[in-house]
Amino acid sequence: MRNFIFVIASTDDIEFETPMDLREAYYNGFDFSKINASIFKFKLNENCGTDLLSLNDIATLVGRGMAFESDWCMDDTISILIEEAA
């Protein structure tokens, strides 16, 4: 199993300009609960990639699906997929 984290935040509330800013904030322990942001953690089997979609492509789709199911949209948001070590 591989562990993934999908972080999404509103561009209206935050000072983050790039997805890498979100990644750095996550690893530095930033309190995302104080801004309009969400963190989704999930696991995928290592062999769930296909000829057309890599494991990271599928993980991105899963992360976006989780976010969009929770009332997020792509408009005025910034997001990143992070793979965590097991």
VEXMI-321404 format. One line per field, with one value per atom (N, C-alpha, C): residue number from 1; residue in three letters; atom name; x, y, z. Coordinates in nm, 2 decimals, always signed. Layout:
<selos>
sevex	(NUM | ...)
tordo	(ALA | ...)
voza	(CA | ...)
x	(X | ...)
y	(Y | ...)
z	(Z | ...)
</selos>
This chain:
<selos>
sevex	(1 | 1 | 1 | 2 | 2 | 2 | 3 | 3 | 3 | 4 | 4 | 4 | 5 | 5 | 5 | 6 | 6 | 6 | 7 | 7 | 7 | 8 | 8 | 8 | 9 | 9 | 9 | 10 | 10 | 10 | 11 | 11 | 11 | 12 | 12 | 12 | 13 | 13 | 13 | 14 | 14 | 14 | 15 | 15 | 15 | 16 | 16 | 16 | 17 | 17 | 17 | 18 | 18 | 18 | 19 | 19 | 19 | 20 | 20 | 20 | 21 | 21 | 21 | 22 | 22 | 22 | 23 | 23 | 23 | 24 | 24 | 24 | 25 | 25 | 25 | 26 | 26 | 26 | 27 | 27 | 27 | 28 | 28 | 28 | 29 | 29 | 29 | 30 | 30 | 30 | 31 | 31 | 31 | 32 | 32 | 32 | 33 | 33 | 33 | 34 | 34 | 34 | 35 | 35 | 35 | 36 | 36 | 36 | 37 | 37 | 37 | 38 | 38 | 38 | 39 | 39 | 39 | 40 | 40 | 40 | 41 | 41 | 41 | 42 | 42 | 42 | 43 | 43 | 43 | 44 | 44 | 44 | 45 | 45 | 45 | 46 | 46 | 46 | 47 | 47 | 47 | 48 | 48 | 48 | 49 | 49 | 49 | 50 | 50 | 50 | 51 | 51 | 51 | 52 | 52 | 52 | 53 | 53 | 53 | 54 | 54 | 54 | 55 | 55 | 55 | 56 | 56 | 56 | 57 | 57 | 57 | 58 | 58 | 58 | 59 | 59 | 59 | 60 | 60 | 60 | 61 | 61 | 61 | 62 | 62 | 62 | 63 | 63 | 63 | 64 | 64 | 64 | 65 | 65 | 65 | 66 | 66 | 66 | 67 | 67 | 67 | 68 | 68 | 68 | 69 | 69 | 69 | 70 | 70 | 70 | 71 | 71 | 71 | 72 | 72 | 72 | 73 | 73 | 73 | 74 | 74 | 74 | 75 | 75 | 75 | 76 | 76 | 76 | 77 | 77 | 77 | 78 | 78 | 78 | 79 | 79 | 79 | 80 | 80 | 80 | 81 | 81 | 81 | 82 | 82 | 82 | 83 | 83 | 83 | 84 | 84 | 84 | 85 | 85 | 85 | 86 | 86 | 86)
tordo	(MET | MET | MET | ARG | ARG | ARG | ASN | ASN | ASN | PHE | PHE | PHE | ILE | ILE | ILE | PHE | PHE | PHE | VAL | VAL | VAL | ILE | ILE | ILE | ALA | ALA | ALA | SER | SER | SER | THR | THR | THR | ASP | ASP | ASP | ASP | ASP | ASP | ILE | ILE | ILE | GLU | GLU | GLU | PHE | PHE | PHE | GLU | GLU | GLU | THR | THR | THR | PRO | PRO | PRO | MET | MET | MET | ASP | ASP | ASP | LEU | LEU | LEU | ARG | ARG | ARG | GLU | GLU | GLU | ALA | ALA | ALA | TYR | TYR | TYR | TYR | TYR | TYR | ASN | ASN | ASN | GLY | GLY | GLY | PHE | PHE | PHE | ASP | ASP | ASP | PHE | PHE | PHE | SER | SER | SER | LYS | LYS | LYS | ILE | ILE | ILE | ASN | ASN | ASN | ALA | ALA | ALA | SER | SER | SER | ILE | ILE | ILE | PHE | PHE | PHE | LYS | LYS | LYS | PHE | PHE | PHE | LYS | LYS | LYS | LEU | LEU | LEU | ASN | ASN | ASN | GLU | GLU | GLU | ASN | ASN | ASN | CYS | CYS | CYS | GLY | GLY | GLY | THR | THR | THR | ASP | ASP | ASP | LEU | LEU | LEU | LEU | LEU | LEU | SER | SER | SER | LEU | LEU | LEU | ASN | ASN | ASN | ASP | ASP | ASP | ILE | ILE | ILE | ALA | ALA | ALA | THR | THR | THR | LEU | LEU | LEU | VAL | VAL | VAL | GLY | GLY | GLY | ARG | ARG | ARG | GLY | GLY | GLY | MET | MET | MET | ALA | ALA | ALA | PHE | PHE | PHE | GLU | GLU | GLU | SER | SER | SER | ASP | ASP | ASP | TRP | TRP | TRP | CYS | CYS | CYS | MET | MET | MET | ASP | ASP | ASP | ASP | ASP | ASP | THR | THR | THR | ILE | ILE | ILE | SER | SER | SER | ILE | ILE | ILE | LEU | LEU | LEU | ILE | ILE | ILE | GLU | GLU | GLU | GLU | GLU | GLU | ALA | ALA | ALA | ALA | ALA | ALA)
voza	(N | CA | C | N | CA | C | N | CA | C | N | CA | C | N | CA | C | N | CA | C | N | CA | C | N | CA | C | N | CA | C | N | CA | C | N | CA | C | N | CA | C | N | CA | C | N | CA | C | N | CA | C | N | CA | C | N | CA | C | N | CA | C | N | CA | C | N | CA | C | N | CA | C | N | CA | C | N | CA | C | N | CA | C | N | CA | C | N | CA | C | N | CA | C | N | CA | C | N | CA | C | N | CA | C | N | CA | C | N | CA | C | N | CA | C | N | CA | C | N | CA | C | N | CA | C | N | CA | C | N | CA | C | N | CA | C | N | CA | C | N | CA | C | N | CA | C | N | CA | C | N | CA | C | N | CA | C | N | CA | C | N | CA | C | N | CA | C | N | CA | C | N | CA | C | N | CA | C | N | CA | C | N | CA | C | N | CA | C | N | CA | C | N | CA | C | N | CA | C | N | CA | C | N | CA | C | N | CA | C | N | CA | C | N | CA | C | N | CA | C | N | CA | C | N | CA | C | N | CA | C | N | CA | C | N | CA | C | N | CA | C | N | CA | C | N | CA | C | N | CA | C | N | CA | C | N | CA | C | N | CA | C | N | CA | C | N | CA | C | N | CA | C | N | CA | C | N | CA | C | N | CA | C | N | CA | C | N | CA | C | N | CA | C | N | CA | C | N | CA | C)
x	(+0.08 | +0.00 | +0.09 | +0.04 | +0.11 | +0.01 | +0.07 | -0.01 | +0.00 | -0.12 | -0.13 | -0.20 | -0.17 | -0.24 | -0.28 | -0.40 | -0.44 | -0.48 | -0.41 | -0.43 | -0.49 | -0.61 | -0.67 | -0.70 | -0.69 | -0.71 | -0.77 | -0.84 | -0.89 | -0.78 | -0.77 | -0.67 | -0.71 | -0.84 | -0.89 | -0.83 | -0.80 | -0.77 | -0.62 | -0.54 | -0.41 | -0.30 | -0.18 | -0.07 | +0.01 | -0.04 | +0.03 | +0.01 | +0.12 | +0.12 | +0.13 | +0.20 | +0.22 | +0.19 | +0.16 | +0.14 | +0.25 | +0.38 | +0.49 | +0.49 | +0.43 | +0.40 | +0.31 | +0.21 | +0.12 | +0.19 | +0.28 | +0.35 | +0.45 | +0.52 | +0.61 | +0.53 | +0.42 | +0.34 | +0.29 | +0.25 | +0.20 | +0.32 | +0.43 | +0.55 | +0.60 | +0.57 | +0.62 | +0.51 | +0.40 | +0.30 | +0.20 | +0.19 | +0.09 | -0.05 | -0.12 | -0.26 | -0.36 | -0.39 | -0.48 | -0.62 | -0.65 | -0.79 | -0.82 | -0.72 | -0.74 | -0.77 | -0.77 | -0.80 | -0.90 | -0.95 | -1.04 | -0.96 | -0.94 | -0.86 | -0.90 | -0.87 | -0.90 | -0.78 | -0.77 | -0.67 | -0.74 | -0.71 | -0.77 | -0.65 | -0.66 | -0.56 | -0.62 | -0.55 | -0.60 | -0.48 | -0.51 | -0.41 | -0.46 | -0.36 | -0.39 | -0.29 | -0.34 | -0.25 | -0.14 | -0.03 | +0.08 | +0.06 | -0.03 | -0.05 | -0.18 | -0.23 | -0.36 | -0.34 | -0.22 | -0.20 | -0.24 | -0.26 | -0.29 | -0.20 | -0.22 | -0.14 | -0.16 | -0.28 | -0.31 | -0.29 | -0.31 | -0.30 | -0.20 | -0.11 | -0.01 | -0.07 | -0.01 | -0.06 | -0.08 | +0.02 | +0.00 | -0.12 | -0.14 | -0.26 | -0.39 | -0.40 | -0.51 | -0.52 | -0.41 | -0.42 | -0.47 | -0.43 | -0.47 | -0.63 | -0.67 | -0.82 | -0.89 | -0.84 | -0.90 | -0.91 | -0.79 | -0.79 | -0.89 | -0.89 | -0.99 | -1.13 | -1.16 | -1.29 | -1.33 | -1.24 | -1.27 | -1.30 | -1.22 | -1.23 | -1.37 | -1.39 | -1.51 | -1.64 | -1.63 | -1.74 | -1.77 | -1.67 | -1.69 | -1.71 | -1.77 | -1.81 | -1.70 | -1.58 | -1.48 | -1.50 | -1.44 | -1.44 | -1.30 | -1.27 | -1.13 | -1.12 | -1.23 | -1.22 | -1.16 | -1.06 | -1.00 | -0.95 | -0.89 | -0.83 | -0.69 | -0.61 | -0.48 | -0.47 | -0.41 | -0.40 | -0.27 | -0.25 | -0.13 | -0.15 | -0.10 | -0.10 | +0.04 | +0.04 | +0.17 | +0.17 | +0.28 | +0.29 | +0.38 | +0.32 | +0.39 | +0.46 | +0.57 | +0.64 | +0.56 | +0.56 | +0.48 | +0.52)
y	(-0.12 | +0.00 | +0.12 | +0.23 | +0.36 | +0.46 | +0.55 | +0.65 | +0.78 | +0.84 | +0.97 | +1.07 | +1.20 | +1.31 | +1.41 | +1.45 | +1.55 | +1.67 | +1.78 | +1.91 | +2.01 | +2.07 | +2.17 | +2.29 | +2.41 | +2.53 | +2.64 | +2.73 | +2.85 | +2.95 | +3.00 | +3.11 | +3.24 | +3.25 | +3.38 | +3.40 | +3.29 | +3.29 | +3.28 | +3.24 | +3.20 | +3.28 | +3.27 | +3.33 | +3.24 | +3.12 | +3.02 | +3.05 | +3.05 | +3.09 | +2.97 | +2.86 | +2.75 | +2.62 | +2.51 | +2.39 | +2.35 | +2.38 | +2.35 | +2.42 | +2.54 | +2.62 | +2.54 | +2.47 | +2.39 | +2.27 | +2.21 | +2.09 | +2.13 | +2.24 | +2.28 | +2.31 | +2.38 | +2.41 | +2.28 | +2.18 | +2.06 | +1.99 | +1.98 | +1.92 | +2.00 | +2.13 | +2.21 | +2.22 | +2.15 | +2.14 | +2.26 | +2.33 | +2.44 | +2.39 | +2.47 | +2.44 | +2.48 | +2.38 | +2.41 | +2.43 | +2.39 | +2.41 | +2.56 | +2.65 | +2.79 | +2.87 | +2.80 | +2.86 | +2.77 | +2.82 | +2.74 | +2.63 | +2.52 | +2.41 | +2.28 | +2.17 | +2.04 | +1.95 | +1.84 | +1.74 | +1.61 | +1.53 | +1.40 | +1.30 | +1.20 | +1.10 | +0.97 | +0.89 | +0.77 | +0.68 | +0.55 | +0.45 | +0.39 | +0.35 | +0.28 | +0.16 | +0.05 | -0.06 | -0.02 | -0.07 | -0.03 | -0.07 | -0.17 | -0.22 | -0.17 | -0.06 | -0.01 | +0.08 | +0.10 | +0.17 | +0.09 | +0.16 | +0.09 | +0.13 | +0.08 | +0.13 | +0.27 | +0.33 | +0.46 | +0.56 | +0.51 | +0.60 | +0.54 | +0.63 | +0.58 | +0.58 | +0.53 | +0.53 | +0.67 | +0.76 | +0.90 | +0.97 | +0.93 | +0.99 | +0.94 | +0.82 | +0.76 | +0.83 | +0.84 | +0.91 | +1.05 | +1.12 | +1.26 | +1.26 | +1.17 | +1.16 | +1.12 | +1.03 | +1.00 | +1.12 | +1.19 | +1.30 | +1.41 | +1.44 | +1.54 | +1.49 | +1.37 | +1.31 | +1.33 | +1.30 | +1.32 | +1.47 | +1.56 | +1.70 | +1.75 | +1.72 | +1.77 | +1.71 | +1.59 | +1.53 | +1.61 | +1.68 | +1.75 | +1.90 | +1.93 | +2.07 | +2.16 | +2.11 | +2.19 | +2.19 | +2.29 | +2.29 | +2.34 | +2.34 | +2.38 | +2.53 | +2.61 | +2.75 | +2.81 | +2.89 | +2.97 | +2.88 | +2.77 | +2.68 | +2.64 | +2.60 | +2.55 | +2.41 | +2.32 | +2.18 | +2.11 | +2.01 | +1.92 | +1.78 | +1.69 | +1.55 | +1.52 | +1.47 | +1.43 | +1.28 | +1.22 | +1.08 | +1.07 | +1.00 | +0.99 | +0.85 | +0.85 | +0.72 | +0.63 | +0.50 | +0.41 | +0.40)
z	(+0.00 | +0.00 | +0.00 | -0.07 | -0.07 | -0.01 | +0.07 | +0.14 | +0.07 | +0.05 | -0.01 | +0.07 | +0.05 | +0.11 | +0.01 | +0.00 | -0.09 | -0.01 | -0.03 | +0.04 | -0.06 | -0.02 | -0.10 | -0.01 | -0.07 | +0.01 | -0.08 | -0.03 | -0.10 | -0.12 | -0.24 | -0.27 | -0.21 | -0.16 | -0.10 | +0.04 | +0.11 | +0.25 | +0.28 | +0.19 | +0.23 | +0.15 | +0.20 | +0.14 | +0.05 | +0.04 | -0.04 | -0.19 | -0.27 | -0.41 | -0.50 | -0.45 | -0.53 | -0.46 | -0.53 | -0.46 | -0.37 | -0.40 | -0.32 | -0.19 | -0.19 | -0.06 | +0.03 | -0.03 | +0.05 | +0.11 | +0.03 | +0.07 | +0.19 | +0.17 | +0.28 | +0.41 | +0.39 | +0.51 | +0.58 | +0.50 | +0.56 | +0.64 | +0.58 | +0.65 | +0.77 | +0.77 | +0.88 | +0.99 | +0.98 | +1.08 | +1.08 | +0.97 | +0.96 | +1.00 | +1.08 | +1.12 | +1.01 | +0.93 | +0.82 | +0.87 | +0.99 | +1.04 | +1.06 | +1.06 | +1.08 | +0.95 | +0.84 | +0.71 | +0.64 | +0.53 | +0.45 | +0.36 | +0.43 | +0.37 | +0.42 | +0.34 | +0.38 | +0.35 | +0.43 | +0.40 | +0.40 | +0.29 | +0.27 | +0.26 | +0.35 | +0.35 | +0.30 | +0.22 | +0.17 | +0.13 | +0.10 | +0.06 | -0.07 | -0.15 | -0.27 | -0.29 | -0.35 | -0.37 | -0.47 | -0.46 | -0.55 | -0.69 | -0.72 | -0.85 | -0.91 | -0.87 | -0.92 | -1.04 | -1.09 | -1.21 | -1.33 | -1.45 | -1.57 | -1.68 | -1.80 | -1.92 | -1.95 | -1.92 | -1.95 | -1.83 | -1.71 | -1.59 | -1.49 | -1.45 | -1.35 | -1.21 | -1.12 | -0.98 | -0.93 | -0.96 | -0.92 | -0.99 | -1.12 | -1.19 | -1.11 | -1.08 | -1.01 | -0.87 | -0.80 | -0.67 | -0.68 | -0.78 | -0.80 | -0.82 | -0.91 | -0.93 | -0.80 | -0.72 | -0.60 | -0.50 | -0.49 | -0.40 | -0.44 | -0.57 | -0.62 | -0.60 | -0.62 | -0.60 | -0.45 | -0.36 | -0.22 | -0.19 | -0.25 | -0.22 | -0.28 | -0.41 | -0.48 | -0.42 | -0.36 | -0.29 | -0.16 | -0.11 | +0.01 | -0.02 | -0.13 | -0.17 | -0.21 | -0.24 | -0.30 | -0.45 | -0.52 | -0.67 | -0.70 | -0.83 | -0.87 | -0.88 | -0.89 | -0.89 | -0.77 | -0.78 | -0.67 | -0.56 | -0.60 | -0.51 | -0.55 | -0.46 | -0.48 | -0.41 | -0.48 | -0.42 | -0.46 | -0.38 | -0.41 | -0.36 | -0.43 | -0.39 | -0.33 | -0.21 | -0.15 | -0.12 | -0.15 | -0.12 | +0.01 | +0.11 | +0.24 | +0.24 | +0.31 | +0.33 | +0.42 | +0.39 | +0.47 | +0.61)
</selos>
